Amino acid sequence: DESGYLPGGTGWYRKKFTLPVSCANKSIVLDFDGVYKDAYVYVNGTLLGENHYGYNSFALDISDAVTCDGSTENVIAVKVEHQTPSSRWYSGSGIYRDVSLIVTDPVHVAQNGTFVTTPNLEKSNGSDGTVKISVDVQNDGSDPANLTVRNTVFEKNGKTALGSAEKSASVTAGSITSIESSAVLSAPKLWTPESPSLYCVKTEILKGDEVLDTYETEFGFKWYEF
């Protein structure tokens, strides 16, 4: 009764795929949006990680566990255990949200690595379009990286840049560095329930003129009082 008359127990998932040579020496991350409840993730027969909570997302770096030659088959296997009863309502079982394979340069924006705020809206009563952007840049390579972080603000689905900011930094090997910058928009459109105007920050990580990674973050100009 505790699980809505549907079974719990143990389930297995398998996915077979090949990766091209172009993925070699890249950062390859397996991202799970949700698995209920105890998940064990194997890549080519090796247990790479576990997650023991059914309502959070989690990610695993599988770069060193896969073969990238365009012909060798890689196998991901996920074992999911759901021992009932486990909650006061029907919680579902197994992989119940999307799973993504994220391939990037070794120097890239970290997972969920942007934080966008509009700090001056309340004091300006919505007229100050300052956008503060903090970007966590991850360097999985073996050498330090001298790079530029470029943030450009657009209206959602828009093509015209409304504001931009660039900042140079050095990120040591095997580390994550937070890089902050600000862009200013004139007369921002405020988000309201009746008119939910949205914007997007396009973050680019550049090494010289080469774009190593691109990452987009949606946001709106809004504030609340209680």
C-alpha positions in Angstrom: 0.0 0.0 0.0 2.8 2.4 0.8 4.0 2.6 -2.8 0.7 3.0 -4.6 0.3 -0.7 -5.3 3.3 -0.6 -7.6 6.4 -2.6 -6.9 9.8 -1.5 -5.6 12.7 -4.0 -5.7 15.8 -3.9 -7.9 16.0 -2.7 -11.5 18.9 -2.7 -14.1 19.4 -0.3 -17.0 22.0 -0.7 -19.7 23.1 1.6 -22.5 25.6 0.6 -25.3 27.3 3.3 -27.4 30.5 4.3 -29.2 32.4 7.6 -28.9 34.4 9.2 -31.7 38.1 9.9 -31.6 37.3 13.6 -31.2 36.1 12.8 -27.7 39.6 11.5 -26.6 41.3 13.8 -24.0 37.9 15.5 -23.4 36.0 15.8 -20.1 33.1 13.4 -20.3 30.5 13.6 -17.6 27.4 11.4 -17.0 24.6 13.6 -15.5 21.5 12.1 -13.9 18.6 14.4 -13.2 16.9 11.9 -10.8 17.1 8.2 -9.8 14.9 6.6 -7.1 16.4 5.5 -4.8 19.8 3.8 -4.3 21.8 4.0 -7.6 25.0 2.2 -8.5 26.6 3.3 -11.8 29.0 1.0 -13.7 31.0 1.9 -16.8 32.5 -0.9 -18.8 32.2 -3.2 -15.8 33.7 -0.8 -13.2 31.6 0.7 -10.4 32.3 4.4 -10.7 29.9 5.9 -8.2 26.8 5.6 -6.0 23.9 7.9 -5.0 21.6 7.1 -2.1 18.9 9.8 -2.3 16.1 9.7 -4.8 15.3 13.4 -5.2 18.6 15.0 -6.1 20.6 15.2 -9.3 24.1 13.8 -9.5 27.0 13.6 -12.0 30.0 11.3 -12.5 33.2 12.0 -14.5 33.6 8.9 -16.8 36.5 10.3 -18.9 39.0 7.7 -17.9 36.5 4.8 -18.1 35.4 5.0 -21.7 37.1 4.3 -25.0 37.0 6.9 -27.7 38.0 5.3 -31.0 34.7 5.3 -33.0 34.3 1.5 -33.0 34.7 0.1 -29.4 31.4 -0.3 -27.7 31.1 1.3 -24.2 28.5 0.0 -21.8 26.8 2.0 -19.0 24.9 -0.2 -16.4 22.9 1.3 -13.6 21.6 -0.8 -10.8 18.7 0.8 -8.8 17.4 -0.5 -5.5 14.1 0.7 -4.0 13.2 -1.1 -0.9 9.5 -0.4 0.0 8.1 1.2 2.1 10.4 4.2 1.7 8.1 7.2 2.0 4.5 8.1 2.9 3.5 8.5 -0.7 4.2 6.9 -4.0 7.7 8.0 -4.9 8.2 6.2 -8.2 11.1 3.9 -8.9 14.2 3.8 -11.1 15.5 6.4 -13.5 12.6 8.8 -13.7 14.3 11.9 -15.2 16.7 12.6 -18.0 20.3 11.3 -18.3 22.8 13.4 -20.3 26.3 12.8 -21.6 28.2 16.1 -21.4 31.4 16.3 -23.4 33.6 19.4 -23.0 37.2 20.6 -23.3 39.3 19.9 -20.1 38.9 23.6 -19.4 35.2 24.3 -19.1 32.4 25.8 -17.0 31.9 23.6 -14.0 28.7 21.6 -13.6 25.9 24.2 -12.6 28.8 26.6 -12.5 27.1 30.0 -13.1 25.4 32.3 -10.6 23.5 35.3 -12.0 22.1 38.0 -9.8 20.5 41.4 -10.4 21.5 43.2 -7.1 20.3 46.7 -7.6 16.7 46.2 -8.6 15.1 46.9 -5.3 16.9 50.1 -4.5 16.4 51.4 -8.0 12.7 50.3 -8.1 13.5 48.1 -11.1 15.4 50.6 -13.2 19.0 49.5 -12.6 19.9 46.7 -15.1 23.2 45.6 -13.4 23.8 41.9 -13.9 26.4 40.2 -11.7 27.8 36.9 -13.1 30.0 34.5 -11.2 31.4 31.7 -13.3 33.2 28.6 -11.8 35.9 27.6 -14.4 37.1 24.0 -14.0 40.5 22.9 -15.3 40.8 19.1 -15.6 44.0 19.4 -17.6 47.6 18.9 -16.4 48.7 22.4 -17.1 47.6 25.9 -15.9 45.3 27.7 -18.3 45.4 31.4 -19.1 42.0 32.3 -20.4 39.3 34.9 -20.8 35.7 34.5 -19.5 33.3 36.5 -21.8 29.6 36.9 -20.6 27.1 38.3 -23.1 23.4 39.1 -22.1 20.6 38.6 -24.6 16.8 38.6 -24.3 15.7 34.9 -24.3 15.7 33.7 -28.0 17.2 37.1 -29.0 20.1 37.7 -31.3 21.1 41.2 -30.2 23.7 41.6 -27.4 22.3 43.9 -24.7 25.4 43.9 -22.5 28.7 42.1 -22.1 31.7 41.8 -19.8 35.1 40.1 -20.1 37.7 39.1 -17.5 41.0 37.3 -17.8 42.3 34.8 -15.3 44.6 31.9 -14.8 43.2 28.6 -13.5 45.7 26.1 -12.1 45.5 22.4 -13.2 43.1 20.3 -11.3 41.2 23.2 -9.7 38.0 25.3 -10.0 38.3 29.1 -9.9 35.4 31.5 -9.5 35.6 34.5 -11.9 33.2 37.4 -11.3 32.2 40.2 -13.7 29.3 42.6 -14.3 27.3 43.8 -17.3 24.8 46.7 -17.4 21.5 46.7 -19.3 19.5 49.9 -19.9 15.8 49.7 -19.1 15.5 46.0 -18.3 12.1 44.4 -18.8 10.9 43.2 -15.4 9.6 39.6 -14.9 6.0 39.5 -13.7 3.5 36.7 -13.7 1.5 38.5 -16.4 4.5 39.3 -18.5 7.4 36.8 -17.7 10.2 38.5 -19.6 13.4 36.4 -19.6 17.0 36.9 -20.5 20.0 34.7 -21.1 23.7 35.0 -20.2 25.9 33.3 -22.7 29.2 32.4 -21.1 32.2 31.6 -23.3 35.6 30.4 -22.1 38.3 31.5 -24.5 42.0 30.6 -24.9 43.3 33.3 -27.2 40.7 33.4 -30.0 39.6 29.7 -29.5 36.3 29.1 -27.7 36.8 26.2 -25.4 33.3 26.1 -23.9 29.9 27.8 -24.1 27.3 27.7 -21.3 23.9 29.4 -21.2 22.0 30.6 -18.1 18.4 31.8 -18.1 17.3 34.5 -15.7 14.8 37.3 -15.1 14.9 40.8 -13.6 12.7 40.4 -10.5 12.6 40.9 -6.7 10.2 40.1 -3.9 9.1 41.7 -0.6 7.3 40.0 2.2 
